[in-house]
Amino acid sequence: MLNKSKLLKRGWTNTMINKFLPVADEQRRNSLYKNAAPMSLYLVERILEIESSQAFKDEIVRTERRKQAAKRATSTKERDLLAEVDKLNFDIPVLDKSLLIKLACDNYDGIHYYKGKHANPDADPEFLDRIIVNYLRHVESKYEEALGANKGKVGVDDARFHIRKKVYDAIGELYPWLKDQCATQLKTRYKL
């Protein structure tokens, strides 16, 4: 006898099980989980007979067509989302370096006030570069908005990568002295 999980491994779907095997040949208590529903078991001879029928073979073909159509639809949605991301433009403001450092430090202090951490313009240059890039990305661009707009869409992980890369590229292009920090942040996040 076979249970549902073994049928699924043979290529059956839940819909096919409900259609061709609406009633189990036997019900047994679930040996792994005492409070779980009983296991439905099906005779191998019955399964083999159904699998050799033309109706079952036709259902397999229909199921495969649906899977292929769903795969094409997913690919189209992913491609469309990346096309939307390609159109995004991150307008980063041009700010004087000393003002940018002050704004980034103030932003950092505002975020980390409860930890008692403070940033100041005399801090380690690498630290300052990091908080400046973070400030430009999160506060001075539409980065957060772009990420939020794509939440839950098909292909969101690729889209997020491209959004991040675009914003880092925009920052690095406008502020060449931050280019290495932008590359470092992208590499760190994506383990490139």
Secondary structure, DSSP 8 states (H G I E B T S, - for coil): -EEHHHHHHTT--HHHHHHH-SS-SEEE--SS-TTS--EEEE-HHHHHHHHTSHHHHHHHHHHHHHHHHHHHHHHHHHHHHHHHHHH---------HHHHHHHHHHHHHHHHGGGT----TTS-HHHHHHHHHHHHHHTSSSHHHHHHHTTT-TTHHHHHHHHHHHHHHHHHHH-GGGHHHHHHHHHHHHT-
